[in-house]
Amino acid sequence: MLVGWYAIRTRVEKKGVPLGFDGGVGIEYHLAPRIFLCFDVKGRYARLRGLEGSSAFSDEFNDILERGKLYYESVPMLAGSPRLTMVQTSPPAGPGGEPRLAVVDLSGISLQAGIRIRL
């Protein structure tokens, strides 16, 4: 017997063409005839802004659909908790009480060091 249920569906889209950059540089130092010490630095810049979409909530009594921009929203019952992303028609109070648009940031830097052996 099914006592109660609910379903939440969220769809997000980014209009336009997202642009990002990816690059790296490496240095090898010759230690022996076939052994090299190597250092690599790689970096990426990729930020997505202006996300829009819809959130649908359904249970046995309600069907609620909201469309709008994607915002950050704080979780009031957990101090210092991570932020939830919600699609809202009106901006929610974000961190510090100010609404903030959501940003997906895939940027970063990686450093690698190792020994390369060529056969």
C-alpha positions in Angstrom: 0.0 0.0 0.0 1.4 3.4 -1.0 1.0 5.8 1.9 2.7 9.0 0.4 5.1 9.9 -2.3 6.7 12.9 -3.8 8.9 13.6 -6.9 11.2 16.5 -7.7 12.5 17.2 -11.2 14.9 20.0 -12.1 16.0 20.9 -15.6 18.7 23.5 -16.3 19.9 24.9 -19.6 22.5 27.4 -20.7 21.6 29.5 -23.7 24.4 30.6 -26.1 27.8 29.1 -26.6 29.9 28.6 -23.4 33.5 29.6 -23.9 36.5 28.2 -21.9 40.3 27.9 -22.1 42.6 25.0 -21.4 46.4 24.9 -21.6 49.5 23.5 -20.1 53.3 23.6 -20.1 55.9 21.0 -19.2 59.6 20.8 -18.5 61.9 17.8 -18.6 65.3 17.6 -17.0 67.8 14.9 -18.3 69.1 12.7 -15.4 70.5 9.7 -17.3 70.5 8.5 -20.9 66.9 7.3 -20.7 65.6 8.9 -17.4 64.1 12.3 -17.2 62.7 14.4 -14.3 59.5 16.1 -15.4 57.3 18.9 -14.2 53.9 19.8 -15.7 51.5 22.7 -15.0 48.0 22.6 -16.5 45.2 25.1 -16.1 41.6 25.6 -17.2 39.2 28.5 -17.1 35.5 27.6 -17.6 32.7 29.4 -15.9 29.0 29.0 -16.8 26.6 31.9 -15.8 23.1 32.8 -16.7 21.6 29.4 -16.1 17.8 29.0 -16.4 15.4 26.2 -16.1 12.5 24.7 -14.2 11.8 22.8 -11.0 8.7 20.6 -10.6 7.4 19.2 -7.3 4.7 16.6 -7.3 3.0 14.6 -4.5 -0.4 13.0 -4.1 -2.1 16.4 -3.6 0.0 19.0 -5.5 1.7 19.7 -8.8 3.9 22.8 -8.5 6.1 24.1 -11.4 8.4 27.0 -11.2 10.5 28.5 -14.0 13.2 31.1 -13.8 16.9 31.7 -13.2 19.1 29.4 -11.1 20.1 30.9 -7.7 22.2 29.9 -4.7 20.1 29.4 -1.6 21.3 28.8 2.0 20.0 26.0 4.2 18.8 27.7 7.3 18.7 24.7 9.6 22.4 23.7 9.1 24.9 26.3 10.1 27.8 26.6 7.7 26.2 24.1 5.3 26.8 24.0 1.5 24.4 25.9 -0.7 21.5 24.4 -2.6 20.7 25.4 -6.1 17.0 26.1 -6.8 15.2 27.4 -9.8 13.0 30.2 -8.6 10.7 32.8 -10.2 11.8 35.3 -7.5 15.3 35.5 -6.0 15.7 33.7 -2.6 17.9 35.1 0.2 21.3 33.7 -0.4 24.4 33.8 1.8 24.3 37.0 3.8 20.7 37.6 2.9 21.5 38.8 -0.7 20.4 36.8 -3.7 23.2 35.3 -5.8 22.9 33.9 -9.3 24.3 30.4 -9.7 27.7 30.0 -11.4 29.2 26.6 -12.4 33.0 27.0 -12.2 35.1 24.2 -13.7 38.3 26.3 -13.5 41.5 25.0 -11.8 45.2 24.4 -11.9 47.0 21.1 -11.5 50.7 20.5 -10.8 52.5 17.2 -11.6 56.0 16.0 -11.0 57.5 12.7 -11.8 60.2 10.6 -13.5 59.8 9.6 -17.1 61.7 6.5 -18.4 62.0 6.2 -22.2 62.6 2.7 -23.6 
